[in-house]
Amino acid sequence: MIAFKQVQKQYPNGFSALKNVDLQIQQGEYVAIIGLSGAGKSTLLRCINRMHEITGGTLLVDEVDINTLKGKSVRQFRRNIGMIFQSFNLVTRISVIKNVLVSFVPEMPFWRKLLGIFTEQQKKQALMALDRVGILDKAYVRVDQLSGGQQQRVALARTLAQNPKIILADEPVASLDPVTAHQVMDDFRRINKELNMTVIMNIHHVELALEYANRVIGIRAGEIVYDGAAKDVTEAVLQQIYNGQVEEGSSVVDVRQAVTN
Ligand SMILES: Nc1ncnc2c1ncn2[C@@H]1O[C@H](COP(=O)(O)OP(=O)(O)OP(=O)(O)O)[C@@H](O)[C@H]1O
């Protein structure tokens, strides 16, 4: 379980990006975080794996106060949390499988890292992860020969191979076309259901958020202004989250349809 208790994040320039956030996310939930640009979505996500340090309150992950972790224990803690970015973060000049195998690097002995030698078990795990996201046939293809959607699936496979308990996804479908975005969202849903991994996703596409996530957290100017079931998100809730200006490209009519379908 992830628990935010009165969490604050103030950046060094004095800007308060999170203001007394209280939140609990149980293992296996699929949560979408929505809100205007600059509302604090990335900050909230990045505090969970300590890419950003909180400056007030307490953040517990599986009952561990993550601010107390140091050095090696931070690295061990991060092994349980996968991160997916909008830009995929892959090495495009090498093969798909090598990109997935990279997920094993932190726990490899130095000489193996140097030689890039992976065990049969690691290769098997990497291939299984690729199979789970439907791109096993691309294992030995160079990443720069894949489409955007396929590259995001490689990134997802790399995270899966690490066998995390939690996946944080920061705008994972923002640079994909609508059809591919749905495919990638389907992958997340399958992984969430089959492997009981918690998925917490920042997403600008409200319709996708409502269609796929079970729970929606709406954030405005660093404060949580909605936290509830995706099916209960109404036009009024959206106006509240988006400060009376529903996001460009996401008509309220579309949103309503997604909710009622
Ligand atoms: N390093 C930083 N120093 C100062 N302010 C920052 C820093 N990083 C982010 N901010 C500010 O904190 C606020 C929240 O930023 P954040 O990136 O979390 O928003 P977001 O909701 O994820 O936005 P977007 O949807 O555009 O990615 C913004 O006003 C931003 O300008």
Ligand as a Chemical Component Dictionary entry (heavy atoms), coordinates in Angstrom:
data_LIG
# 
_chem_comp.id                   LIG 
_chem_comp.type                 NON-POLYMER 
_chem_comp.pdbx_formal_charge   0 
_chem_comp.three_letter_code    LIG 
# 
loop_
_chem_comp_atom.comp_id 
_chem_comp_atom.atom_id 
_chem_comp_atom.alt_atom_id 
_chem_comp_atom.type_symbol 
_chem_comp_atom.charge 
_chem_comp_atom.model_Cartn_x 
_chem_comp_atom.model_Cartn_y 
_chem_comp_atom.model_Cartn_z 
_chem_comp_atom.pdbx_ordinal 
LIG N1  N1  N 0 12.331 21.708 -10.392 1  
LIG C1  C1  C 0 11.329 22.565 -10.225 2  
LIG N2  N2  N 0 11.529 23.767 -9.649  3  
LIG C2  C2  C 0 10.520 24.628 -9.473  4  
LIG N3  N3  N 0 9.242  24.395 -9.834  5  
LIG C3  C3  C 0 8.994  23.214 -10.421 6  
LIG C4  C4  C 0 10.005 22.245 -10.652 7  
LIG N4  N4  N 0 9.453  21.179 -11.258 8  
LIG C5  C5  C 0 8.134  21.469 -11.386 9  
LIG N5  N5  N 0 7.871  22.690 -10.895 10 
LIG C6  C6  C 0 6.567  23.350 -10.859 11 
LIG O1  O1  O 0 5.689  22.559 -10.072 12 
LIG C7  C7  C 0 4.378  22.567 -10.648 13 
LIG C8  C8  C 0 3.939  21.143 -10.880 14 
LIG O2  O2  O 0 4.743  20.575 -11.894 15 
LIG P1  P1  P 0 4.457  19.118 -12.460 16 
LIG O3  O3  O 0 5.497  18.798 -13.474 17 
LIG O4  O4  O 0 4.311  18.183 -11.312 18 
LIG O5  O5  O 0 3.027  19.326 -13.142 19 
LIG P2  P2  P 0 2.198  18.358 -14.089 20 
LIG O6  O6  O 0 0.802  18.389 -13.578 21 
LIG O7  O7  O 0 2.849  17.030 -14.180 22 
LIG O8  O8  O 0 2.284  19.129 -15.462 23 
LIG P3  P3  P 0 2.353  18.536 -16.976 24 
LIG O9  O9  O 0 1.032  17.928 -17.234 25 
LIG O10 O10 O 0 2.604  19.768 -17.798 26 
LIG O11 O11 O 0 3.486  17.556 -17.004 27 
LIG C9  C9  C 0 4.465  23.405 -11.915 28 
LIG O12 O12 O 0 3.989  24.684 -11.652 29 
LIG C10 C10 C 0 5.939  23.446 -12.239 30 
LIG O13 O13 O 0 6.290  24.633 -12.882 31 
# 
loop_
_chem_comp_bond.comp_id 
_chem_comp_bond.atom_id_1 
_chem_comp_bond.atom_id_2 
_chem_comp_bond.value_order 
_chem_comp_bond.pdbx_ordinal 
LIG N1  C1  SING 1  
LIG C1  N2  SING 2  
LIG C1  C4  DOUB 3  
LIG N2  C2  DOUB 4  
LIG C2  N3  SING 5  
LIG N3  C3  DOUB 6  
LIG C3  C4  SING 7  
LIG C3  N5  SING 8  
LIG C4  N4  SING 9  
LIG N4  C5  DOUB 10 
LIG C5  N5  SING 11 
LIG N5  C6  SING 12 
LIG C6  O1  SING 13 
LIG C6  C10 SING 14 
LIG O1  C7  SING 15 
LIG C7  C8  SING 16 
LIG C7  C9  SING 17 
LIG C8  O2  SING 18 
LIG O2  P1  SING 19 
LIG P1  O3  DOUB 20 
LIG P1  O4  SING 21 
LIG P1  O5  SING 22 
LIG O5  P2  SING 23 
LIG P2  O6  DOUB 24 
LIG P2  O7  SING 25 
LIG P2  O8  SING 26 
LIG O8  P3  SING 27 
LIG P3  O9  DOUB 28 
LIG P3  O10 SING 29 
LIG P3  O11 SING 30 
LIG C9  O12 SING 31 
LIG C9  C10 SING 32 
LIG C10 O13 SING 33 
# 
